[in-house]
Amino acid sequence: MTLRQMRAFLAAARLGSFSAAARALGVAQASVSELIRKLEDEHGAAVFSRGPRRLVLTAAGTALLPFAEQAVAAADAGAQALRSVRSLQGGVATFGLLRNAAYYLLSDLAQQFHERYPDVRIRLIGLNSVEVAAAVSAGTVEAGLVVLPVEQDDLVVTPLLRDEVVYASADPARVTEPITIGQLAEARLILYDAHYGWKDPTRRQLAERAQLAGVRLAPWIEVEHVESALALTARGIGDTIVSRAVATSSSCPEGVHTVPFAQPLFDTIALVRRRAEVLSPASQELARLAQQMLLDQRRS
């Protein structure tokens, strides 16, 4: 059963004759008749009763009709989506970005998208993963990048990249060997994402480990930005945790040393979208570009 057969069948069913269907489709009447004949031969069932004035659907044709409508509609929608992506014009695309997105080269996302689609306005909302996931779930943002775990059950989650989380200190003596969760509990911790606190995905992982180990994590200082945490760490006021992407960036001050956890800890970056929602062409393309950047970084 081919798409051409479905189109010929639908046109004949709506217009009542092969000749009218042929005119609507811009083909010869013989072509429509042959497509219907092959369809009937393949399945051993007539789809039309051929009356003197008008074609009438048989029981088989009536059963086929809604599926033919769905198949043709889906094919047309797919073709339209491809045309839209090729010629994105106008509108606004909103996309959520995880904290520290710039450290994963996502600062180039807006530039690359704008160069390809200069007529489309974009809003890149840089929030903590907690709020990105909530915004996507609520439908105020079509899709976004988050650090797992997230709790929304109505999201489709596509993991893209794992980045190791490390312990950072200005005291070389504290980073001579991998750190345990017990040692972390005893440290003077400087943690960022103060607004989200223990709802932050990375902190949640640490809290779960501390609970299993029977220890409690309590930061001495909390700030909003990772750069502030690193600046305080560089002054020897306390220690912090950062992803490997941050630790190896130019934002990490000289004199700050890092060591992995004894039980390795990772931030898993994932693309999220609502389960029951089809992304607009602009948001699809933003998601595709962001995903490609992360996958390229993983391979490099």
C-alpha positions in Angstrom: 0.0 0.0 0.0 1.7 3.2 -1.2 1.1 6.8 -0.6 0.2 7.4 -4.2 -2.5 4.7 -3.9 -3.8 6.4 -0.7 -4.0 9.8 -2.5 -5.8 8.3 -5.4 -8.2 6.4 -3.2 -9.0 9.6 -1.1 -9.5 11.8 -4.2 -11.9 9.2 -5.8 -13.8 8.8 -2.5 -14.3 12.5 -2.1 -15.1 13.4 -5.7 -17.0 10.3 -6.6 -15.3 9.3 -9.8 -11.9 8.4 -11.2 -12.0 11.1 -13.8 -12.6 13.8 -11.2 -9.9 12.4 -9.0 -7.5 12.4 -12.0 -8.2 16.0 -12.7 -7.7 17.0 -9.0 -4.4 15.1 -8.9 -3.2 16.3 -12.3 -2.7 12.8 -13.7 -4.5 10.6 -16.4 -7.6 8.8 -15.5 -6.0 5.5 -16.4 -3.3 6.2 -13.7 -6.0 6.6 -11.0 -7.8 3.5 -12.1 -4.6 1.5 -12.2 -3.6 2.6 -8.7 -7.0 1.6 -7.2 -6.9 -1.7 -9.1 -3.5 -2.6 -7.7 -4.7 -1.6 -4.2 -7.7 -3.9 -4.5 -5.6 -6.7 -6.0 -3.0 -6.5 -3.3 -5.5 -6.9 -0.5 -8.2 -9.0 -2.3 -11.0 -6.6 -1.5 -12.9 -4.0 -3.6 -12.9 -0.5 -2.0 -15.5 0.9 -4.4 -18.8 -0.2 -5.8 -18.8 1.3 -9.4 -22.4 2.6 -9.9 -23.7 4.4 -13.0 -23.2 7.9 -11.6 -20.9 7.8 -8.6 -18.4 5.6 -6.9 -19.6 4.3 -3.6 -17.4 3.0 -0.8 -17.6 -0.6 0.1 -17.3 -2.0 3.6 -13.6 -2.4 2.9 -13.3 1.1 1.5 -15.1 2.6 4.6 -12.7 0.8 6.9 -9.7 2.0 5.0 -10.9 5.7 4.7 -9.8 7.0 8.2 -6.4 5.3 7.9 -5.8 6.7 4.4 -6.7 10.2 5.7 -4.2 9.9 8.6 -1.5 8.6 6.3 -1.8 11.3 3.8 -2.2 14.0 6.5 1.0 12.7 8.2 2.9 12.7 5.0 1.8 16.2 4.1 2.7 17.5 7.6 6.1 15.9 7.4 6.7 17.6 4.0 5.6 20.9 5.4 7.9 20.5 8.4 10.9 19.9 6.1 9.9 23.0 4.0 9.6 25.0 7.2 13.0 24.1 8.4 14.6 24.9 5.0 12.9 28.3 5.0 12.4 29.4 8.6 11.0 32.9 8.5 9.6 35.0 11.3 8.3 34.1 14.7 10.1 33.5 18.0 11.8 30.3 19.3 12.3 29.9 23.0 14.9 27.4 24.3 16.0 26.7 27.9 19.7 26.3 28.7 21.3 24.7 31.7 23.5 26.6 34.1 27.1 27.2 32.9 26.0 26.6 29.3 28.9 28.7 28.0 31.4 26.1 29.3 29.9 23.6 26.9 30.5 26.0 23.9 26.7 26.8 23.8 27.5 30.5 23.7 27.8 30.0 19.9 24.3 28.6 19.7 22.6 32.0 19.1 25.2 33.0 16.6 24.9 29.9 14.5 21.1 29.9 14.5 21.0 33.6 13.6 23.4 33.2 10.8 21.2 30.4 9.3 17.8 31.9 10.0 18.2 35.7 10.4 14.4 36.3 10.3 13.7 34.2 13.4 13.9 35.8 16.8 15.2 33.6 19.6 15.0 33.6 23.4 17.7 31.5 25.1 16.6 31.3 28.8 19.6 30.5 31.0 18.1 28.9 34.2 19.0 26.2 36.6 18.0 22.8 35.3 15.2 22.7 37.9 13.4 25.7 36.3 14.2 24.6 32.7 12.5 21.3 33.3 9.6 23.0 35.0 9.2 25.5 32.2 9.2 22.8 29.5 6.7 20.7 31.5 4.5 23.8 31.8 4.7 24.6 28.1 6.2 28.0 28.5 9.5 26.7 26.9 9.3 24.2 24.1 12.5 22.4 24.9 15.8 22.8 26.8 19.0 21.3 28.1 19.2 20.2 31.7 21.4 18.4 34.1 19.8 15.1 35.3 18.0 14.1 37.4 14.7 16.0 36.8 11.4 14.9 38.2 8.8 15.8 35.6 7.2 12.6 34.3 5.7 14.2 31.2 9.1 14.9 29.6 11.0 13.0 26.9 14.6 12.9 28.1 17.5 12.3 25.7 20.9 12.1 27.5 23.7 13.7 25.4 26.9 14.2 27.4 28.4 13.2 30.8 30.8 15.6 32.5 32.7 14.6 35.6 32.2 16.6 38.7 35.5 17.3 40.7 36.5 18.7 44.0 38.4 22.0 43.9 40.7 23.6 46.4 43.6 26.1 46.6 45.4 23.8 49.1 47.4 21.1 47.3 47.3 18.9 50.4 43.5 18.5 50.1 43.7 17.2 46.5 46.4 14.5 46.8 43.9 11.6 46.4 40.3 11.2 45.4 37.9 12.6 47.9 35.2 10.6 49.7 31.8 11.8 50.7 32.9 11.7 54.3 35.8 14.0 53.6 33.4 16.3 51.7 31.1 16.6 54.7 34.1 17.8 56.8 35.3 20.4 54.3 34.5 24.1 54.4 32.3 24.0 51.3 31.5 26.9 49.1 28.6 26.0 46.9 26.9 27.9 44.1 23.3 27.9 42.8 22.2 29.3 46.2 18.7 30.1 45.0 17.9 26.5 44.2 19.9 24.9 47.0 19.5 21.2 47.3 16.9 21.1 44.5 19.9 21.6 42.1 20.6 18.2 40.3 24.3 18.1 41.2 23.6 18.9 44.8 20.8 16.2 44.9 23.3 13.6 43.8 25.7 14.6 46.6 22.9 14.7 49.2 21.8 11.2 48.3 25.4 9.9 48.7 25.7 11.7 52.0 22.4 10.2 53.2 23.6 6.7 52.3 26.9 7.3 54.1 25.2 8.7 57.2 26.8 12.1 57.0 25.4 15.6 56.5 26.5 18.2 53.9 26.3 21.8 55.1 27.9 24.6 53.0 29.8 27.4 54.8 29.2 29.8 52.0 26.6 29.8 49.2 26.7 32.0 46.2 24.8 32.1 42.9 27.5 31.8 40.3 30.3 29.2 39.9 32.8 32.0 39.1 32.1 33.5 42.6 32.6 30.1 44.2 35.9 29.7 42.4 37.1 33.2 43.3 36.5 32.5 47.0 38.2 29.1 46.6 41.3 30.7 45.1 41.6 32.9 48.1 41.7 29.9 50.4 38.4 30.6 52.1 37.0 27.2 51.4 36.6 24.5 48.7 34.0 23.9 46.0 32.9 21.4 43.4 32.8 22.1 39.7 32.3 20.2 36.5 35.4 19.2 34.5 34.3 21.6 31.7 34.6 24.5 34.2 37.8 23.2 35.8 39.6 23.2 32.5 38.3 26.5 31.3 40.0 29.9 31.5 37.5 30.9 34.2 39.2 28.6 36.7 41.8 30.7 38.6 45.4 29.7 38.7 46.2 28.0 42.0 42.9 26.1 42.2 43.6 22.4 42.1 41.1 19.6 41.4 40.7 15.9 42.2 37.9 13.5 41.3 35.6 11.8 43.8 36.6 8.4 45.1 33.2 7.2 43.7 33.2 9.2 40.4 30.4 11.8 40.1 29.0 13.0 36.8 26.6 15.6 35.5 24.6 14.1 32.8 23.4 16.7 30.3 20.1 15.9 28.5 17.7 17.4 26.0 14.1 17.5 27.3 10.8 18.2 25.6 7.1 17.6 26.5 6.0 14.0 25.7 2.8 15.0 23.9 4.0 18.0 22.0 5.5 18.5 18.6 8.2 21.1 18.5 7.9 24.1 16.2 10.4 24.0 13.3 12.4 26.8 14.9 12.7 25.1 18.2 13.4 21.8 16.5 16.4 23.4 14.8 17.6 25.1 18.0 17.4 21.7 19.7 19.3 20.0 16.8 22.1 22.6 16.8 22.5 22.4 20.6 22.5 18.6 20.5 25.1 18.6 17.7 27.4 21.0 19.6 27.3 18.7 22.7 27.9 15.6 20.7 30.8 17.2 18.8 32.3 18.2 22.1 32.0 14.6 23.4 33.8 13.3 20.4 36.6 15.9 20.6 
